[in-house]
Amino acid sequence: MKRLMKVAALVACVGSMLSFSGCGGSSEDSTTSAQPSARKSLSPAEEMAEFVRKINAELAKHGAEPMMSEAEIAERMTKPIEPDDKDLALIRVAFPQLQKYSSVVKEINDLCGKYAVRPMIEKDNMVGAFNEFIGKSNEEREEVVGALQSALPNLKVYSSVVKEVNDRCEKLGGKPLVGKDDLHEKFMKFILKTIADQQSDIAEAQDVLKRLKL
């Protein structure tokens, strides 16, 4: 139940901008004629700026607005950041997990789009969702990613069966298994269930489909 509550909080999360105190800076690959493959050592501010740009790139995959514009990043370049800055230390650890989170959320959102269902997280809420995720503990982030990744294969099966049942019900002039307006809520509740309960829902829908084919 504790794990499901953590995932539930992220499914609907919105949040304020993560405060990167003093972050910013331009990052660039530095090459010289003497050492063509050498890379300039980044300052803490430049490293933070790189992470912000990487987060922006993840947001762009969802069609969402960036966490910070280039102008905002440039403005923050004027403010120094210490090597042991707590926000920088946090993002170093959290970003690889954020990439996994972003990927699985996109898969779920794409699946919802396939069936004309409202996405798990709207693009306008994506920055808040990312910030909420980053602010979790390392253990909580791993739990959320694991739960969503585990739910995705079952959601693919369930959504497909429900779609087929609904299509057959429509042809027969009957009532759908799940109404179109209820699909978003049904899918979100499905994600939050245990694997055993998800499989039970799939079996129930498959049984309905089997009877409709008789």
Salt bridges, closest charged atoms under 4 A:
ASP29 OD1 - ARG39 NH1 2.04
GLU46 OE2 - LYS40 NZ 3.55
GLU47 OE1 - ARG92 NH2 2.79
GLU50 OE2 - ARG39 NH2 2.79
GLU58 OE2 - LYS61 NZ 3.06
GLU70 OE2 - ARG53 NE 2.94
GLU75 OE2 - LYS79 NZ 3.79
GLU107 OE1 - LYS156 NZ 3.56
ASP110 OD2 - LYS106 NZ 2.88
GLU122 OE2 - ARG118 NE 3.54
GLU132 OE2 - LYS136 NZ 3.99
GLU143 OE1 - LYS6 NZ 3.07
GLU164 OE2 - ARG168 NE 3.96
GLU164 OE2 - LYS213 NZ 3.45
ASP167 OD2 - LYS163 NZ 2.73
GLU185 OE2 - LYS189 NZ 3.00
ASP201 OD2 - LYS193 NZ 2.55
ASP207 OD2 - ARG211 NE 3.20
